[in-house]
Amino acid sequence: MTNNKPQTAVEQLINHLIEYGFDLSLHKMEIEHFKEMQKDQHIKSWEAGLMKVDFNEYYEQTYGGGEQ
């Protein structure tokens, strides 16, 4: 039986790293932290959508428009 549950970007990255032979067993705390960060980002995006905030404005204010 296959699991057709959608995966988050973090989960996809983890799966790819495992496929390429990376041992992530020592990084469980970090992985859970990044999953929580992504969940928080989705919650903020959802809430912004409910408030009818312009996505580009929200993204620019939240993430600085992609600039590092």
N, C-alpha and C positions, 0 to 999 in steps of 0.2 A: 504494500500500500504506500503510495507516495503522499507526501505532505504538500498540499497546494496553497498553504498559508502564505500570504505575501510577506516578503522579508524587507526589513529596513535596510538602508544603505550600510549601516554598521554591521548588521548580520551578514550581508552579502560580502563585505570586505573580510570579515572573520572567516567565512567559508572559503574564500579564495586563498587567503593566507594558509589555511590548513591544507588545501589542495596542493599548494606549492611547497608543503613540507615544513612550515613554520610550527614550532611548538609553543602554543599560547597558554599552556597550563600554568605558567608563573605569572600571567597577566590578567587573571580573572577579575581582580578588583578594578583595574583600569578599564577592562572591557565593560563591566557593569556600569562604571562611571560614565563612559561614552554613550552607552545605551540610554541612561537617564538623561544625559544632556540632549540627545536627539529627541527623546520623548518630550522634554520641556520645550524644545524648539517647536515641535508639532503642536503642543498645547497653545503656545503663544500665537502661532500662525492661525490656529482654529479660532481662538478668541478674537484676533484681529479681523478675521473674516466675518465673525458674528457682529462686530462693531462697524462693519462696512468701511474699514480702513483701506486705503489704496495700497495694494501689495508692494508696488515699487517704492512708495514712501516708507512703508513698514520695513522693507528689506534694507533700504538705505540707512534708516535710523538704527536698525538693529545690528546690521553686519557691515555697514560702511560701504555698501555698493561693491563689495568684492575686493577692495583694496586691503593689502596686508599691512 
